Amino acid sequence: MTTTAVQQQGPAAVTPAPTIAGHARNYWSRVRGGDIGGLPAVLGLIVLCTIFSIARPSFLTAGNFANLLTQGAATTLIAMGLIFVLLLGEIDLSAGFASGVCAAVLANVVTVLGFPWYVAVLAAVVTGVVIGTVLGFLVAKIGIPSFVVTLAGFLAFQGIALMLMEEGKNIAVRDEVLVAIANRNLTPLLGWLLALVAVVGYGVTQLLRQRNRAARGLVTDPIAVVLARIGGLALILGVAVFILNLERSRNVLITSLKGVPIVVPIVAVLLVIWTFVLQRTRYGRHVYAVGGNREAARRAGIDVDRIRISVFVICSSMAAVGGIVAASRANSVDPNTGGSSVLLYAVGAAVIGGTSLFGGKGRMLDAVLGGAVIAVIDNGMGLMGYSSGVKYVLTGVVLLLAASVDAFSRRRSAATGTR
């Protein structure tokens, strides 16, 4: 036997990386098999932005771009929490008003009681944790369907918010730190530095992953594809920061308005944290396992009840964060905070982004993609002068299309044996 043959049969033999053409074929095969991920949301964003840009050139201005980011922040944050619940095939109908209750606690602690902002934020998040623990316990331990439990919460939390607001009172939020979250901007230099850190961090992560897979003899992506991902992120962030650093004030002599909104890096950090939790931790694998097949997960030794309770805790905690951002943007809290279309938009954002309503399929990035679609529809239709009724109809149609795509992809996965 030749030396070459021995090397090929040895345990350290490295699986060759596919070519770019092979990588493209593999991706297309996954799409045909039903694994489409956030592709519909990305295509939808491109189509919507193109239509609104043609119809209203003001849609492409730096000021409107910044407004889009702050407008969709609260919805995106609540959707991030809902993804954990949806991954288990559950639902949380109370997330919107839970965010309102947490915002009411924040306003009472910082304005009425006069405590520092960090105490108010802690109180709001702890309230979210308590709400999630109660909901999760009723679902996992008592056995009440999540639809019923959270529907009861939807009704009860409206009453709690009214009581905290003294039956309709509006509480102003004037603390400078809290107001800055959704109404202030980073300096242009800090925006560039954060973008650089994000690109370098993502690049290092991708290259280390490439090296580790190669060292284990696993199939790796073509290095050109990896570099394209890094370059694509650098291009997107570079363009975004450049636009946001343009002067947006209509009267520079009175005030200057430029820079990345502070809420953007907050959303980005939470996106990275929860993505890591879902994709790189044992807990994340257990969430997907329980969502895919609860009984199989139980037999594998996973504490299913603990996982079910924990996702409701995360969901309500993120609802609290979304409530804080909403209170910051409005500079106040009232009984309608977290109500109206907040829950529908948050659930819609998760589903439109690519998270399945049937459990076991979804990524944290889905909340960002879906939140962007919701924000673009709301913003673009507003610029075109359409009524709220038309906005709701269009958003409902988009949500229905997303759910249809989800159902179609599940059938394709079942037919091709990929699920």
N, C-alpha and C positions, 0 to 999 in steps of 0.2 A: 504493500500500500504506500503510495507516495506521500510526501510531507504535506502537499497541498490538500490531499484527501483527508488526512488526519486533522488538519486545521479546520476543514469545513465541518467535520463531524464532532469536533470538540465542544465541550459545554460552554466555552467562552465565545463561540461564534456569534457575531453580531448580525442581526437581521438588517439587511440593507434598507435605507430610507427610500420611500417611493419617490418617483419623479413628480414634477409639478403637474404633468398631465395625469399621472396616476392619482395624485391627490385630488385633482378636480373630478376625476371619474368616481372616486370613492365618495366625495361630497354629494355628487349628483345622485349616486345610488342611495345614499341615506335619505335625501330629499324625496326620491321616488318611493322609498320604503315608508314614508310618513314622518321621518325625523326632520321637520322643517324649522324647528326652533323659532327664533324671532324674525325669520325672513319676511313673513307677511307684514309685520309691524314696520320693518325697515322700508319695504317697498311702499307701504301706505304713507309713511312719513315723506318719502320722496315725492309721491304723487300729490299729497295735500300741500306740501310747501311750494311745489311748482304752481299749482292752481292758485293759491292765495297770493303768491308773489306776482303772478300775471294780473290777477284781478285788483290787487291793492299793493302798489310798489312800497308803501309804507311798512308792509309786513317784513321787509328785509332790512329795516333800519336797525342800528345798534341799540336804540332805546327799546324797540319792540322785542329784540332778541333777549335783552336783559329782563324785560317784563315776562317773557315766556318762561324763563328759568325760575323766577320767583313765583309765578302764577301756578306752576305745576309741582312745586316742591312739596307742599303738604300732602297732596294726593299721592305723590310718588312714595313718600315715607310711609304712609298708611298702607299702601299697596305692598311694600316690602314685607310688612308684618303679615299681611293677608296671604302672601305666597306660602309661608310656613303652614298655615292652616289648610290652604288649598292642596298642598302636596300630600296631605293625609286624606284627601277626598272629603274634608269637612268644609264648613262655611261659618263665617262670623258676621252676622247681620248687625251687630251692635258696635262695630269698630268706629263708625262715624260719630255716634253720640258718645262713645267712650272717649274719643279725642276731645269732644266738647266738655265732658265732665272734668277731664284732666286739665284742660285749659282754664276752666272755672276755678279749680283748686289753685292753679298757678296765679291767677289774677287776685284771688282772695288773699293768698299768702303774701304776695309782694306788694299789693296796693292797699288792701284793707288792714292787714295785720302788720305791714311794714317790715317784713323780713327781707334779707338780701336776695338777689336774683338766684344765687346758687341753691339756696334753701327752697325757693319756690320751684325751681326746676326739679330738684330731688323729690319734693312732695308730689309733683305732677307725675313723675315716672313711677314712684312707689304706688301711687293710686292706680296707674296702669297695671302694675304687677299684681296688685290685689284683685283687680277686676278680672285679669286673665286667669289667675289661680282659681277664683270662684267658678268662672265659666268652664274651665278645663276640668275641675273636679266634678261638676254636675254632668259633664259629657262622659268623662272616662270612668268615674267611680259609681255614679248613680245610674248611668246608662240612658240619660235623656238625649234624644237626637240633637245635634248641634244647631240644626235649623230652629227647633223649638226654644232651646236655651237662649240662643242669641237674639231671637225675635222678642223673647221676654225682656232681654237686656236692652234691646232697641227701644222698647216702650218705657222701661223703668229708668233708664239713663236720661231720657228726656225730662222725666219728673225730677230726678236728682239735680239736673242742670238748672231747672227752674227754681228749685229750692235754694241752690247755691247763689243764683242770681236774684234772689228775693222776688220771685214771680215776674221777671221781666226786666230787672235792672241791668244796665250796661256798666261794666267795670273797666275803666281805662287802664292800660298798661303803659306806664311812662318810664320805667327803668331803662336807662340808656343801653345797657348790655342786651336786654331782651329785645328792645326795639331794633337794635342793630342787626339782629339775626337775619331778618328778611327785608331790611330797608337801608342797609349800609353796604359799602363795597370795600374790597381789599385795595391796597395801593397797586398801581400798575406793576411795579417791580415785584411785589409779593405774588401777584398773579402769575407772572412769568416764572418765578422760582418754584411755585407749587406745580405748575405745568411740567417744568423740567424734572422735578422729583418724581412726578407721576410716570413720565415716560421712562426715566432711568429705572425706577422700581419695576415697572412692567417689563422692560427689556431684560433686566437681570433675572426676573422670575421665569420668563420664557426661555432664556438661554440655559438656566440651571435645569429646568425641566427637560429640555432637549438633551443636555449632557447626561442627566440621571437615567433617562430612558435608554439612551445609547449604551451606557455602561451596563445596564441590565439585559441588553440584547433585545429590547423591545422596539417595535416599529416607531420611527420618529417622523415628524413632518419634514418636508424639504426645507433646508435652511433659508431658501429664498422666500418661502411662505411665512416662516417665523419673522424674518426681517421685514416682510411686507406688513405684517400685523403691527410691529413696533413702529414702522414708518407711518402707517395709517393712523395710529393713535397720536403720534407726534404731529401729523398734519391737522387732524381734527382739533386737538387742543391748541395748537398754534394759531389756527384761524379763529377759534372761539375767543381766545385771550386777546388777540389783536383787535377783533371787533369790539369786545367789551371794554377795552382800554381806550377806545375812541370817546371823544367828548360827547355826552348825551344831553347836556344841559342846554336849554333854549336861551338862557341868559348867563353867559360865563362870568359877567361882571358881578352878578349876585352870588352865584354858587357854581362849583364845578362838580360834574357828575360823570365819573368814569371809573372803570375797574370791575373786576369779577365780583358779583354779589356774594356776600359772606355765606349765604345759605348753600351755595354750590359746593364748596369743599366739604361742608357738613354732610350733604347727601352723598358725595363721593366717598368719604371716609366710611360711612355706614354701609355703602355698597360693597366696598372692599372687605370690611369686617364680616358681613353676613355671607358674602360669596365664599370667603375662606371657611367659614363655619360649615356651610352646606357641602362644599366640594373637597375640603381637605381635613375634615375631622371625623372621628368615629360617630359623633352625634349626628352629623349631616348624613352619613351613610345610613344610620338607623332611621332617620326621618324618611329617606327615600324608600327604605326597605318596608317600613310600616305602611307607607302610602301605596307601594306596589302590591303587597299582599300581607295583610295584617296577621293572618293565621300563620303563614310561613315565618314571619318575623318573630312571632311569639314562640314558635317551636325552635327557632334558632337561638333563643335565650335573650331576646331583646325585651326590655321592660316596656311593653306597649303603652300601658297606662301613663307611665312617666313621660313618654314621648308626646302622647296626646295632650297631657296637661301643659307641658312645656311650650308647645306651639301656640297655645292660646295666651300664655304669659308673654311670649315674644310679640304676638300680634297686638295685644293691648298696650304693651310697652312702646311699640312703634307708633301706635295710635296716639299715645301721650306725646311723643316727639312731634308727630304731625300737628297735634293740637297746639303745642308750644309755637311752632312755626306759623300756624294760622293766626294765633293771638298776636304774634310779633308783626305780621303783615298788616293786620287790621288795627294795631295799636289799642286793641280793646277785646273784651270777651262779652258776648251776650248769649241768650238762650238758643239762638240759631247757630252758634258756632258748632261745627261738626254735623249739622243737620242738612236739610235740603238735599243736594245731589252729591254730598261728600262721599258717602258710602258707595253709591252707585258708580261714581267716577273711579274710586279706589279699586273696587272689584273689577270694573271694566278695564282699568289700566293693567292689572295682573293678567287677565284673560287675553286682552288684545296683544300684550307683549309676548304671549306664547305659553303661559302656565295653563295646564289642563285642569278643568273642573272635576275630572274623574280621579285625580290624585296620581302621585308618583312621577309627575313630569313637570319640570319648571326650573327656572334659574332666577337668581336675584336681579339679573340684568333685565328680565322681563318687565319688572316694575318701572324701570327707567324708560325703556322703549315705549311701553304702554302709556306711562304718564306723559311722555312727550307727545304721543298721538292725541291724547285727550286735551292737553294744553294747546296744541296747534289748532285743533278743531274749534275749541272755545274762543281762542284769540282771533283766529282768522275769520270766523263767522261774525264775531263782534265787529271787526274792522269793516266787514262788508255790509254791516247794518242789519243783519238778520236778527229776528227775535229769539228769545230764550226757547220758545217752542220749537223752532227750526233746529236750534243747537241740540236739543234733547233728542229730536227725531234722528238727526244725522249720527249722533253718538250712539243711539240705540241700534241703528243699522250697522254701524261699524262693529259694535259688540256682537251682534248676531252673526255677522260674517266671521268674526274671530272664533266664536263658538262652533260655527259650521266647519271651519278649517280644522279645529281641534278634533271634532267628531270624524271628519274625513281622514285625518292623519292616523287616528286610532284604528280605523278600519283597514287602512293600508298597512299599518304595522302588524295587525292581526293576520292579514292576508299573506304578507311576506315572511311572517314568523320572526319579526324583529322585536316583538314585545312578548 
